Amino acid sequence: MREPSGVLPALLTAGVLACGGEVQSERAPVIPPIVVELTEVEEASMGDGLDLTGQLEADESVMLRAETAGVLDTVGFLEGQEVKRGDPLFLLRDAEQKAQLREAEAQLMQAEQAWGRASALAGSRVVSPADLDQARANRDAARARVDLAKVDLERMVIRAPFDGTLGQRLVSPGYRITADTPLVQLDATARVKVTFTVPEHATPLVQPGQAIELRVAPFPDRTFAGTVFFVAPSLDPRNRRLTAKATIDNQARLLRPGLFASVRLETSRRERALVVPESAIVYDTDGPFVWRVAGDATAERVAVALGLRRDGRVEVTQGLAAGDRIVATGTNKVVPGRPLAAPPARS
């Protein structure tokens, strides 16, 4: 008798299971990618230079004083106020000077009339040439006295010699001042200067027109650009250093005279330098290298040569090309040949 179709395979399967056998499905193991921060090698302009220290000062600064002695009558400003060149700041009592001006003007009027009469009579020979000369001299002298009286009156007004910001007022109305009495300090701060010194070996690297960048403690994350305008003709014999100055635009009034500054003096600049984050550089006994993303998205080690460093970035002079994708952070997790993946974007 023949067995029904399908019975034999079922029996064989049952026999295998009865003997402890297993039916297995073979699959290749899945290797999860290593999650790291990736970045591309970029071309950027990068400068080389010297790191120095300096101190900020106002573009112009003066302690105002009167040209003459007198009693202070009026104060025309508030402390800390910004003023323009020519603005009146102090007024001294000027009644005496005004009277002297009126007297000089009256004398001038008389001298002008005498000169006019002498000129009219000169043609008829009633007035001698000597009298005519004397009348002319009297007129000129009277004009000069008027000019002097106007100067004395103008000295009673103390004006701002340039645009700037006023400091603390040191006198009050009614105070008797002299030419030596300090009144108020005026600083021009729309533009400031930084004074710094350069070591002897680096003196050939500094010259007028060079660009600088500076940082100050109140704004550690900001840089301020400036330009060198002065280089001393000789070194200071006490410290063998060369003094230089640069100007910095300060329209926002963030920089204040007296602040210490970290100065970066640019001595050269490289255009189209290959730049990567410093965090991407790994070091071992063979030298610096980076982890580059290969065509199959796996990590490959690439030895590199380094150049300039600036603000957390480093120039790569050999080993990479623009557009290469490399590991920026998480280099300690990378294994050669393992696949790499960027972290998912945050929603």
Long-range contacts (C-beta under 8 A, 24 or more apart in sequence): 31-338, 31-339, 33-297, 33-338, 33-339, 33-340, 33-341, 34-299, 34-330, 34-333, 34-334, 34-335, 34-338, 34-339, 34-340, 34-341, 35-330, 35-333, 35-341, 35-342, 35-343, 36-291, 36-327, 36-328, 36-329, 36-330, 36-331, 36-333, 36-334, 36-340, 36-341, 36-342, 36-343, 37-327, 37-328, 37-329, 37-330, 37-342, 37-343, 38-293, 38-325, 38-326, 38-327, 38-328, 38-340, 38-342, 39-276, 39-277, 39-280, 39-325, 39-326, 39-328, 40-323, 40-324, 40-325, 40-326, 41-274, 41-275, 41-276, 41-316, 41-320, 41-321, 41-322, 41-323, 41-324, 41-325, 41-326, 42-274, 42-275, 42-276, 42-322, 43-272, 43-273, 43-274, 43-275, 43-322, 44-272, 44-273, 44-275, 44-313, 45-269, 45-270, 45-271, 45-272, 45-273, 46-269, 46-270, 46-273, 46-275, 46-308, 46-310, 46-313, 46-315, 47-211, 47-266, 47-267, 47-268, 47-269, 47-270, 47-308, 47-310, 48-266, 48-267, 48-268, 48-269, 48-270, 48-308, 49-264, 49-265, 49-266, 49-267, 49-268, 50-198, 50-202, 50-205, 50-264, 50-265, 50-267, 51-262, 51-263, 51-264, 51-265, 52-196, 52-197, 52-198, 52-262, 52-263, 52-264, 52-265, 53-196, 53-260, 53-261, 53-262, 53-263, 54-194, 54-195, 54-196, 54-197, 54-214, 54-260, 54-261, 54-263, 55-194, 55-195, 55-196, 55-258, 55-259, 55-260, 55-261, 56-192, 56-193, 56-194, 56-216, 56-248, 56-255, 56-256, 56-257, 56-258, 56-259, 56-260, 56-261, 57-192, 57-193, 57-194, 57-195, 57-257, 57-258, 58-164, 58-187, 58-188, 58-189, 58-192, 58-193, 58-257, 59-188, 59-189, 59-190, 59-191, 59-192, 59-193, 59-247, 60-162, 60-164, 60-186, 60-187, 60-188, 61-185, 61-186, 61-187, 61-188, 61-257, 62-161, 62-185, 62-186, 63-182, 63-183, 63-184, 63-185, 64-89, 64-90, 64-158, 64-161, 64-182, 64-183, 64-184, 64-185, 64-186, 65-179, 65-180, 65-181, 65-182, 65-183, 66-90, 66-92, 66-155, 66-158, 66-177, 66-178, 66-179, 66-181, 66-183, 67-155, 67-158, 67-179, 68-92, 68-152, 68-155, 68-156, 68-179, 69-176, 69-177, 69-178, 69-179, 70-94, 70-156, 70-176, 70-177, 71-174, 71-175, 71-176, 71-177, 72-171, 72-172, 72-173, 72-174, 72-175, 72-176, 72-177, 73-173, 74-173, 75-169, 75-172, 75-173, 77-166, 77-169, 77-184, 78-166, 79-166, 79-167, 79-168, 79-169, 79-184, 80-165, 80-166, 80-167, 81-165, 81-166, 82-163, 82-164, 82-165, 82-166, 83-160, 83-163, 83-164, 83-165, 83-166, 83-186, 84-160, 84-163, 85-159, 85-160, 85-161, 85-162, 85-163, 86-159, 86-160, 87-159, 87-160, 88-157, 88-158, 88-159, 89-158, 89-159, 89-160, 89-166, 89-183, 89-184, 90-157, 90-158, 90-171, 90-183, 91-156, 91-157, 91-158, 92-155, 92-156, 92-157, 92-158, 92-177, 93-156, 94-153, 94-156, 97-149, 97-152, 97-153, 97-155, 97-156, 98-153, 100-149, 100-152, 100-153, 101-146, 101-149, 101-150, 101-152, 101-153, 103-149, 104-142, 104-145, 104-146, 104-148, 104-149, 105-146, 105-149, 107-142, 107-145, 108-139, 108-142, 108-143, 108-145, 108-146, 110-142, 111-135, 111-138, 111-139, 111-141, 111-142, 111-143, 112-139, 112-142, 114-138, 114-139, 115-139, 158-183, 160-186, 161-186, 162-186, 162-188, 163-188, 163-190, 164-188, 164-189, 165-189, 165-253, 187-257, 189-250, 189-253, 189-255, 189-256, 189-257, 190-249, 190-250, 190-251, 190-253, 191-247, 191-248, 191-249, 191-250, 192-247, 192-248, 192-250, 192-255, 192-257, 193-245, 193-246, 193-247, 193-248, 194-226, 194-245, 194-246, 194-248, 194-261, 194-263, 195-243, 195-244, 195-245, 196-243, 196-244, 196-245, 196-246, 196-261, 196-263, 196-265, 197-236, 197-239, 197-241, 197-242, 197-243, 197-244, 198-241, 198-242, 198-244, 198-265, 199-240, 199-241, 200-235, 200-240, 200-241, 200-242, 203-235, 203-242, 205-265, 205-267, 206-231, 206-242, 206-244, 206-265, 207-231, 210-265, 210-266, 210-267, 211-266, 212-246, 212-263, 212-264, 212-265, 212-266, 213-263, 213-264, 213-266, 214-248, 214-261, 214-262, 214-263, 214-264, 215-261, 215-262, 216-255, 216-259, 216-260, 216-261, 216-262, 217-259, 217-260, 218-254, 218-259, 219-254, 222-254, 223-264, 224-248, 224-249, 224-254, 224-255, 225-249, 228-265, 270-307, 270-308, 270-315, 273-307, 273-308, 273-315, 274-315, 274-316, 274-317, 274-320, 274-321, 274-322, 275-313, 275-314, 275-315, 275-316, 276-313, 276-314, 276-316, 276-320, 276-326, 276-328, 277-312, 277-313, 277-314, 277-328, 277-329, 278-309, 278-312, 278-313, 278-314, 279-312, 279-328, 279-329, 279-331, 280-326, 280-327, 280-328, 280-329, 280-331, 281-306, 281-314, 282-331, 289-319, 290-316, 290-319, 290-320, 290-326, 290-327, 290-331, 291-326, 291-327, 291-331, 291-334, 291-340, 292-320, 292-324, 292-325, 292-326, 292-327, 293-324, 293-325, 293-326, 293-327, 293-340, 296-339, 297-339, 297-340, 297-341, 298-336, 298-337, 298-338, 298-339, 298-340, 299-327, 299-334, 299-335, 299-336, 299-337, 299-338, 299-339, 299-340, 300-336, 300-337, 301-336, 302-326
